[in-house]
Amino acid sequence: MKTLFIPILAISMILSPARAVFADDLDQLSEATDKLWRRGKGAEDGAFSSVASSMLAWGAGLGIVIALVAILIKQDTGSSSSTHCH
């Protein structure tokens, strides 16, 4: 029953006349959404520069933190370790 249901459902979705009915509504919704959320070039430039500045700041901050942690961690350079394998 399940194997018969899936092909019938797929064929009915392809041949459905509802696709043509809802196509106009989807076009109108797309146009309304574009008009509502459209931004100017100035807004895009500001967003791009703020993202780039933020990424540079985070990268520099993480680099400094990693360098400080690497400097502050005590390096074990002694050969008196008892866990050395031969």
Stockholm file with secondary structure:
# STOCKHOLM 1.0

chainA/1-86         MKTLFIPILAISMILSPARAVFADDLDQLSEATDKLWRRGKGAEDGAFSSVASSMLAWGAGLGIVIALVAILIKQDTGSSSSTHCH
#=GR chainA/1-86 SS CHHHHHHHHHHHHHHCTHHHHHHHHHHHHHHHHHHHHCCCHHHHHHHHHHHHHHHHHHHHHHHHHHHHHHHHSCCCCCSCCTTCCC
#=GC SS_cons        CHHHHHHHHHHHHHHCTHHHHHHHHHHHHHHHHHHHHCCCHHHHHHHHHHHHHHHHHHHHHHHHHHHHHHHHSCCCCCSCCTTCCC
//
